[in-house]
């Protein structure tokens, strides 16, 4: 089963600081690094490292060619990534504190120039029953939802970052929503009928992760202890990629949750986002 990720591609500008800067405060940067990022890119790297057959579609500027090269080096099929001459690549300005917590500002750039036509070309390569993975960092999501549904694809949607526009999306067309606890509570309050129509996978940080179906079935797995918390930036994306890869491989929900949780525990022990994602062979549960 193939997985198409129509997702964001960002340049991550990571500033290590003593603590997250407060309003009105100026603080020194302890160190700086540039990484490949974007929730879409991170999740495609996780999918690939988890063993999935992944296709990535999206948009970058001329300054982001290294992002496409990185995905190709991981084994992702990237012919659906458009290079735009008049729009810069999206970027994220990230603070990472000594305790591993982070604060992120995102500029969408080329991610907000994803058109229905671009998405349609990528969707044409998929067959009924394949998986489409989406995040809330690109444009044309309503059209993509409806086109994917018409083609019989299973939509897995990570509605992050949470914005007011999400309430207007046809969320009821999704097979599964992948959310954290705050996103779960916000969507349940804002769009209860749409939320209740989908399977949900909720990550609960150090407590673990839970699957819930519209019929009330629940599956919970505890979190794995992290060797050391260095950077939590890509933990959710790592979980998402490993969870979806396991489902695409035909695994059950419990195994998918377990692999996602195990991979996320390794990711937070390393710096960066995509760079921190483990390979499936590193998961003790897979040995």
C-alpha positions as CSV (number, residue, x, y, z in Angstrom):
1,X,0.0,0.0,0.0
2,X,1.5,3.3,-1.0
3,X,1.4,6.5,1.1
4,X,1.2,9.9,-0.6
5,X,2.2,12.8,1.6
6,X,1.1,16.2,0.2
7,X,3.0,18.1,2.8
8,X,5.0,21.1,3.8
9,X,8.7,21.5,3.2
10,X,10.5,24.0,5.4
11,X,14.0,25.2,6.3
12,X,14.3,25.0,10.1
13,X,16.4,27.7,11.7
14,X,17.2,26.3,15.2
15,X,18.3,28.6,18.0
16,X,19.4,26.9,21.3
17,X,18.6,29.1,24.3
18,X,18.7,28.9,28.0
19,X,14.9,29.2,28.2
20,X,12.0,30.1,25.8
21,X,12.1,33.9,25.4
22,X,9.3,35.7,27.2
23,X,7.4,38.7,25.8
24,X,9.6,41.8,25.8
25,X,12.7,39.9,26.6
26,X,16.0,39.8,24.6
27,X,18.2,36.8,25.2
28,X,21.4,35.4,23.8
29,X,21.5,32.4,21.4
30,X,23.7,29.6,22.7
31,X,24.1,27.9,19.3
32,X,22.5,28.0,15.9
33,X,22.0,25.3,13.2
34,X,20.0,24.9,10.0
35,X,18.0,21.8,9.4
36,X,15.6,20.4,6.8
37,X,12.1,20.5,8.3
38,X,8.4,21.1,7.9
39,X,5.8,18.7,9.3
40,X,5.3,17.2,5.8
41,X,9.0,16.6,5.2
42,X,9.5,15.3,8.7
43,X,6.6,12.8,8.4
44,X,7.9,11.6,5.0
45,X,11.3,11.0,6.4
46,X,9.6,9.0,9.2
47,X,7.5,7.1,6.8
48,X,10.6,6.2,4.7
49,X,12.7,5.2,7.7
50,X,9.8,3.1,9.0
51,X,9.8,1.2,5.7
52,X,6.8,2.7,3.8
53,X,6.6,3.3,0.1
54,X,6.2,7.0,0.2
55,X,5.6,9.7,-2.5
56,X,5.9,13.3,-1.5
57,X,4.2,16.2,-3.2
58,X,4.4,19.9,-2.4
59,X,6.3,23.1,-3.3
60,X,9.6,24.8,-2.6
61,X,11.5,27.8,-3.8
62,X,14.9,27.7,-5.5
63,X,16.5,28.0,-2.0
64,X,15.0,24.7,-0.9
65,X,16.4,22.2,-3.4
66,X,18.3,20.5,-0.6
67,X,15.0,19.5,0.9
68,X,14.0,17.5,-2.2
69,X,17.5,16.0,-2.3
70,X,17.2,14.9,1.3
71,X,13.8,13.2,0.7
72,X,15.2,11.4,-2.4
73,X,18.2,10.2,-0.4
74,X,15.7,8.6,2.0
75,X,14.0,6.8,-0.8
76,X,10.9,9.0,-1.2
77,X,9.5,9.5,-4.7
78,X,9.6,13.3,-5.2
79,X,8.5,14.1,-8.8
80,X,5.4,15.8,-7.2
81,X,7.5,18.5,-5.6
82,X,7.2,21.8,-7.6
83,X,10.1,24.3,-7.6
84,X,8.7,27.8,-7.8
85,X,10.8,30.7,-9.0
86,X,8.9,33.6,-7.5
87,X,8.2,32.2,-3.9
88,X,10.7,31.4,-1.2
89,X,10.7,28.1,0.6
90,X,8.8,28.0,3.9
91,X,10.8,28.3,7.0
92,X,10.5,27.8,10.8
93,X,12.2,29.9,13.4
94,X,12.7,27.6,16.4
95,X,13.8,28.1,20.0
96,X,15.0,25.0,21.9
97,X,15.5,25.4,25.6
98,X,17.9,23.5,27.8
99,X,15.1,21.3,29.1
100,X,14.1,20.3,25.5
101,X,11.0,22.4,25.2
102,X,10.5,24.4,22.1
103,X,8.7,27.4,20.6
104,X,8.2,27.7,16.8
105,X,7.3,30.5,14.4
106,X,6.4,29.3,10.8
107,X,6.4,31.3,7.6
108,X,4.5,29.2,5.0
109,X,6.3,30.5,1.8
110,X,5.9,28.0,-1.1
111,X,3.8,25.7,1.1
112,X,0.9,28.2,0.6
113,X,1.3,28.0,-3.2
114,X,0.2,24.4,-3.4
115,X,-2.6,24.4,-6.0
116,X,-5.4,21.9,-6.6
117,X,-3.7,21.1,-10.0
118,X,-0.4,20.2,-8.4
119,X,-2.2,18.0,-5.9
120,X,-4.3,16.4,-8.6
121,X,-1.2,15.3,-10.5
122,X,0.1,13.5,-7.4
123,X,-3.3,12.0,-6.6
124,X,-3.5,10.5,-10.1
125,X,-0.7,8.1,-9.2
126,X,-2.6,6.5,-6.4
127,X,-5.2,3.7,-6.4
128,X,-8.2,3.1,-4.2
129,X,-7.2,2.0,-0.7
130,X,-3.9,3.8,-0.7
131,X,-3.2,6.3,2.0
132,X,-3.0,10.1,1.7
133,X,-1.3,11.9,4.6
134,X,-1.9,15.6,5.1
135,X,-1.0,18.3,7.6
136,X,-2.4,21.9,8.1
137,X,0.7,23.6,6.6
138,X,-0.3,23.7,2.9
139,X,-2.9,25.4,0.8
140,X,-5.8,23.8,-1.2
141,X,-6.8,21.4,1.6
142,X,-10.6,21.4,0.9
143,X,-10.0,20.5,-2.7
144,X,-7.5,17.8,-1.8
145,X,-9.8,16.2,0.7
146,X,-12.6,15.9,-1.8
147,X,-10.5,14.7,-4.7
148,X,-8.8,12.0,-2.5
149,X,-12.2,10.8,-1.2
150,X,-13.5,10.6,-4.8
151,X,-10.5,8.4,-5.6
152,X,-11.1,6.1,-2.7
153,X,-8.0,7.0,-0.7
154,X,-7.8,6.7,3.1
155,X,-7.0,10.2,4.5
156,X,-4.9,10.5,7.6
157,X,-4.9,14.2,8.7
158,X,-2.6,15.8,11.2
159,X,-4.5,19.1,11.9
160,X,-1.4,21.0,13.1
161,X,-0.9,23.9,13.5
162,X,-4.5,24.3,14.7
163,X,-6.1,27.3,13.0
164,X,-9.7,28.6,12.8
165,X,-9.9,27.5,9.2
166,X,-9.7,23.8,10.1
167,X,-13.3,24.0,11.3
168,X,-14.3,24.7,7.7
169,X,-12.6,21.6,6.3
170,X,-14.6,18.4,5.5
171,X,-12.9,16.6,8.3
172,X,-15.6,13.9,8.3
173,X,-14.0,12.6,5.1
174,X,-10.9,11.7,7.0
175,X,-10.2,8.1,8.0
176,X,-8.1,9.2,11.0
177,X,-7.2,12.4,12.7
178,X,-3.8,12.4,14.4
179,X,-3.8,15.0,17.2
180,X,-2.3,15.9,20.6
181,X,-4.4,16.4,23.7
182,X,-4.9,20.2,23.1
183,X,-5.9,19.7,19.5
184,X,-8.3,16.9,20.4
185,X,-10.0,19.1,23.0
186,X,-10.2,22.1,20.7
187,X,-11.7,20.1,17.8
188,X,-14.1,18.2,20.0
189,X,-15.4,21.6,21.2
190,X,-15.4,23.4,17.8
191,X,-16.7,20.6,15.4
192,X,-18.0,17.8,17.6
193,X,-20.0,16.0,14.8
194,X,-17.0,16.0,12.3
195,X,-14.6,15.0,15.1
196,X,-16.9,12.1,16.2
197,X,-17.1,10.8,12.6
198,X,-13.4,9.9,12.4
199,X,-11.0,7.5,14.0
200,X,-8.7,9.6,16.3
201,X,-5.2,8.9,17.4
202,X,-4.3,11.2,20.4
203,X,-0.7,11.5,21.6
204,X,-0.5,12.2,25.3
205,X,3.2,13.1,25.8
206,X,4.8,11.1,28.6
207,X,1.5,9.2,29.2
208,X,1.4,7.5,25.8
209,X,-1.0,7.4,22.9
210,X,-4.7,6.4,22.4
211,X,-6.7,5.3,19.4
212,X,-10.5,5.8,19.5
213,X,-13.0,4.8,16.8
214,X,-16.4,6.4,16.1
215,X,-18.0,3.2,17.6
216,X,-16.2,3.7,20.9
217,X,-13.4,1.2,20.5
218,X,-10.3,2.4,22.3
219,X,-6.7,1.2,22.3
220,X,-4.1,2.7,24.6
221,X,-0.3,2.2,24.7
222,X,2.0,3.8,27.3
223,X,4.9,6.0,26.3
224,X,8.4,4.5,26.1
225,X,11.0,6.1,28.4
226,X,13.3,8.4,26.4
227,X,17.0,7.8,27.0
228,X,17.4,11.6,27.4
229,X,15.2,14.5,26.4
230,X,17.3,16.8,24.1
231,X,14.8,18.2,21.6
232,X,11.0,17.5,21.4
233,X,10.6,19.4,18.0
234,X,10.0,16.4,15.7
235,X,8.4,13.9,18.2
236,X,4.9,14.2,16.9
237,X,6.0,13.9,13.3
238,X,8.0,10.9,14.1
239,X,5.1,9.2,15.8
240,X,2.8,10.1,12.8
241,X,5.1,8.7,10.2
242,X,5.7,5.4,12.1
243,X,2.0,5.0,12.9
244,X,0.9,5.5,9.3
245,X,3.7,3.3,8.0
246,X,2.6,0.4,10.2
247,X,-1.0,0.8,9.1
248,X,0.1,0.8,5.4
249,X,2.0,-2.4,6.1
250,X,-1.1,-4.0,7.4
251,X,-0.4,-3.9,11.1
252,X,-3.1,-3.5,13.7
253,X,-3.7,-0.3,15.7
254,X,-1.9,-1.5,18.8
255,X,1.2,-2.4,16.9
256,X,1.1,0.9,15.0
257,X,0.7,2.9,18.3
258,X,3.6,1.0,19.8
259,X,5.9,1.6,16.9
260,X,5.0,5.3,16.9
261,X,5.6,5.7,20.6
262,X,8.9,3.8,20.5
263,X,10.2,5.9,17.6
264,X,9.2,9.2,19.2
265,X,11.0,8.3,22.4
266,X,14.2,7.9,20.4
267,X,13.6,11.1,18.4
268,X,13.4,13.3,21.5
269,X,16.8,12.1,22.7
270,X,18.5,13.6,19.6
271,X,18.8,17.2,18.3
272,X,16.9,18.4,15.2
273,X,13.6,17.2,13.7
274,X,14.2,15.1,10.5
275,X,17.8,14.4,11.6
276,X,16.5,12.9,14.9
277,X,14.1,10.4,13.4
278,X,15.3,6.8,13.9
279,X,15.1,3.9,11.5
280,X,12.7,1.0,12.2
281,X,15.7,-1.3,12.8
282,X,16.6,0.8,15.9
283,X,13.3,0.0,17.6
284,X,13.8,-2.7,20.2
285,X,10.2,-3.9,19.7
286,X,11.1,-4.8,16.0
287,X,14.2,-6.9,16.9
